[in-house]
Amino acid sequence: MNGDFLEHYFTNNEALKSELRIIKYKLDNHEFIFNSDNGVFSKNKIDFGSKVLLENFLKENKKNVDNLLDIGCGYGFMGIVLAKILDAKPTLIDVNKRAIHLTKMNLKENKIKGDTFVSDIYGQVQNQFDLIITNPPIRAGKIIVLKILQDAKNHLNEEGELWFVIRKDQGAKSILKEIEAFYENEIIKKEKGFFVIRSKKR
Ligand SMILES: C[S@@+](CC[C@H](N)C(=O)[O-])C[C@H]1O[C@@H](n2cnc3c(N)ncnc32)[C@H](O)[C@@H]1O
C-alpha cells in the first residue's frame, strides 16, 4: 500500500490532520455555531440536503417532540438545531469518532444538553424516540442505509416518526419500496432532486 488510499467521511482516521473551522447557521432569530474539521461529512458548509430536510421538517411537523435521535449526526447540525427550536432532548450518534468529538464541542458551543456517542447504526442505542432524523450515508452502501431506515422502527415511540432525505438519483424510489412493509411513507417535499420523506410505523 502506498499510503495514498481513499478516505471516506465515515471511516476513522485518527492520523488525519485536524484543521478546525467554524460554520455559522441562522434560522429565524436563532444563530448557531458549528465547529467542523477534516474527516467529517460536508466539513466546509452545511449540507444542502440536510438543510432541506431540517427546514421542511420544521415547516410541516405538527407533533410534539420531547426527544429525538439524529443518526449519522456528523458534527451535529440537525440534532442541535432541532433541540433548540423544539426544546427537545437530542441524542446524536455517528460511527465517526471525530464527528462525535465535534458534536460534543457543538452541544456546548450552542448551550444544548444532549447525549452523543459513537455507535455503529443503532448498536449502542437503547431508548425510544418521538423523532428519528437522518441524512443517511449513501456512500456507506445500501445495506447500511436500509438498516438505518428499517431498524428505526425499533427505536420509535408508538406515534414516533422517521424523517429522512434522499436524492432521486441515489435511488429514492427503490429505497421507498424496500421500506414500505415497515412504514407508511409520504414524500413531503421535492427540492432540486432531494426528497424529504416522513415514515410512520405500520
Ligand atoms: C450524509 S452524512 C450526514 C451528516 C450530518 N447528519 C449532516 O447533516 O451533516 C451521513 C453520516 O452517517 C455516518 N455514518 C456512516 N456509517 C454509519 C454507521 N454505520 N452508523 C452510524 N453512522 C454512520 C457518517 O459518518 C456521516 O457522518
The ligand as a Tripos MOL2 file, in Angstrom:
@<TRIPOS>MOLECULE
LIG
   27    29     1     0     0
SMALL
NO_CHARGES

@<TRIPOS>ATOM
      1 C1        -24.6850   12.1490    4.7540 C.3       1 LIG1
      2 S1        -23.7520   12.2580    6.2800 S.3       1 LIG1
      3 C2        -24.8090   13.3280    7.2570 C.3       1 LIG1
      4 C3        -24.0680   14.0220    8.3830 C.3       1 LIG1
      5 C4        -24.8750   15.0320    9.1860 C.3       1 LIG1
      6 N1        -26.1400   14.4880    9.6570 N.3       1 LIG1
      7 C5        -25.1210   16.3160    8.4070 C.2       1 LIG1
      8 O1        -26.2880   16.6200    8.1580 O.co2     1 LIG1
      9 O2        -24.1660   16.9980    8.0510 O.co2     1 LIG1
     10 C6        -24.0050   10.6360    6.9600 C.3       1 LIG1
     11 C7        -23.3250   10.3580    8.2890 C.3       1 LIG1
     12 O3        -23.5460    8.9750    8.6360 O.3       1 LIG1
     13 C8        -22.3960    8.4870    9.3040 C.3       1 LIG1
     14 N2        -22.3620    7.0180    9.2190 N.ar      1 LIG1
     15 C9        -21.8520    6.2370    8.2290 C.ar      1 LIG1
     16 N3        -21.9820    4.9390    8.5200 N.ar      1 LIG1
     17 C10       -22.5970    4.8860    9.7420 C.ar      1 LIG1
     18 C11       -22.9650    3.8060   10.5970 C.ar      1 LIG1
     19 N4        -22.7420    2.5440   10.2560 N.pl3     1 LIG1
     20 N5        -23.5530    4.0980   11.7890 N.ar      1 LIG1
     21 C12       -23.7540    5.4030   12.1390 C.ar      1 LIG1
     22 N6        -23.4100    6.4620   11.3700 N.ar      1 LIG1
     23 C13       -22.8360    6.2090   10.1910 C.ar      1 LIG1
     24 C14       -21.2440    9.1870    8.5910 C.3       1 LIG1
     25 O4        -20.0690    9.1820    9.3790 O.3       1 LIG1
     26 C15       -21.8210   10.5790    8.3310 C.3       1 LIG1
     27 O5        -21.4950   11.4630    9.3690 O.3       1 LIG1
@<TRIPOS>BOND
     1     1     2 1
     2     2     3 1
     3     2    10 1
     4     3     4 1
     5     4     5 1
     6     5     6 1
     7     5     7 1
     8     7     8 2
     9     7     9 1
    10    10    11 1
    11    11    12 1
    12    11    26 1
    13    12    13 1
    14    13    14 1
    15    13    24 1
    16    14    15 ar
    17    14    23 ar
    18    15    16 ar
    19    16    17 ar
    20    17    18 ar
    21    17    23 ar
    22    18    19 1
    23    18    20 ar
    24    20    21 ar
    25    21    22 ar
    26    22    23 ar
    27    24    25 1
    28    24    26 1
    29    26    27 1
@<TRIPOS>SUBSTRUCTURE
     1 LIG1         1 GROUP 0 **** ****
